Amino acid sequence: MTASPRRLRDTYRRMRLGTRLTLGLGVLSLAVFAVVGTALTTFMHDYLERQLGDQLKLIQTVQAKDAAAHGTVRRKPYYGWYTAVYDVSGDAVTLRRPSDVPDDTRAMADLARAMAHSGTELTRTARIDGEGTYRLRGCEVEPGVVLVSAAPVKDVEETVEQLITVQVVVFALALTALVVSGRRMLRRGLEPLSAMAHTAHGIASHDLSESASRLPLRADGRDGGREVAELRSAFNAMLEHIDDSLAVRAEAESRLRRFVADASHELRTPLMSVRGYADLFQYAAANEPAERERHLARLRAEAARMGVLLDDLLLLARLDEGEVEAPLRPARTDLAELVRQAADAFRAGHPGHPLTVTAGAAPPPLRLDPQRIRQVLDNLLTNAAVHTPAGTPVSVGISVTGDRVLVRVSDAGPGVPAEDRERVFDRFYRVDKARSRDRGGSGLGLAVARSLVRAHGGDIELGSEPGATVFTVRLPLDGAA
């Protein structure tokens, strides 16, 4: 039972690329060999027949003279050749004797009969029973007398058959050698692609290690050519991007989990306080009316604290999403005046920390959000007061350097440990883990400050050592109003 064309196509599509290329190479080579062999055989067959025809013509020229002189041809030129002289008058064809003819003379008589109605020489190929295929040629010796010669075509056919046999053997050997060598060359050339496939399988199995997901250049030069080298480079670049993207994604997921856990923990504390004071308020309303106002004040304080925390979380989320225009309302602002206002508020709220304000060259008015920049300054000053002992000097200074306006908030406190400096701007991170939330805050102040400064196109950095902690805010001057 023969396979259907569709099944053959499906089988071909399931083959490996090297097998398909080898099969295509073999089919193409076979077609080329068939065309070349056919053309060569046809040319050789025609050439031998022309040679036989020329030889027959030359011999018949001599025989015609012999027939004109003696009436018949006396001798046969080659073994297996035949010669006959016919008298032709109308439809009657008579063979002159003696003649060297085969037992079956029909083909020769037919040619002689055709010569009676033709004024030119005739040539045809016919089969003679018991002899084989012959090349016949007829010519007129004199009016009414026709000479017919017959030459065997057996030698020509045998030569052509031997040529075909030789071609089949040689082409079969050449095709076999071509397929075998082509298979090896294709396998060697496709080896980098196999390595890529192996790497892709490794990636599919979640193996993104350096050895499994990179394709180095081959030192032995077996790189598969320029195209494969370009594909390898593109493949490695893609893997680098995938690896980086997965690392960023993993880090983002880790940060998100920490953020959710920290936010849940931070919100749980005021919620528990609200719940506890609500129970106390309910008890006081029934038994201790004098305590109601105190418990109600504590409820308002915890609700306000939770509201500030939620506002900070919402602001950070909007800044993370790139909503710069929504949380910022830029306007023409005197930064030096903002620093003075923040200093006055700090002195009123933290009288136990002496504050010094130093100002260099006054910067030009800038286009920024005064409320958000004031929030940054308040956060930095409050951070200095909360994390230093009472009586610690605090200073704030403003200056212009190049295309930047610098605001420095410093204190003479114990400083930030080296292992905590990289994480002080992380959300919910506290340097002093034992500090209460009432004094230490939620751990969002510095994170909010950095996000707001970056939203203005600036940056913020920390420099710290024992006895000196400095937060430096850099804002661009190109936002000058």
Protein Blocks (a to p, Z undefined) as FASTA:
>chain_A
ZZdfklmmmmmmmpcfklmmmmmmmmmmmmmmmmmmmmmmmmmmmmmmmmmmmmmmmmmm
mmmmmmmmnopafbdfbghiacdddddehjbccddddddddfblmlmmmmmmmmmmccbd
cddddddehkbpcddddddfbghiacdddddfklmmmmmmmmmmmmmmmmmmmmmmmmmm
mmmmmmmmmmmmmmmmmmmmmmmnopabfklmcccddfklpnopjklmmmmmmmmmmmmm
mmmmmmmmmmmmmmmmmmmmmmmmmmmmmmmmmmmmmmmmmmmmmmmmmlmmmmmmmmmm
mmmmmmmmmmmmmmmmmmmnopaklmpccddddfklmmmmmmmmmmmmmmmbccdddddd
ddddddddfklmmmmmmmmmmmmmmmpcehiacddddddehjaccdddddfbebjafklm
mmmmpghiafblmbcfklnonolmmmmmmmmmmmnopacdddddehiacddddddfklpZ
Z
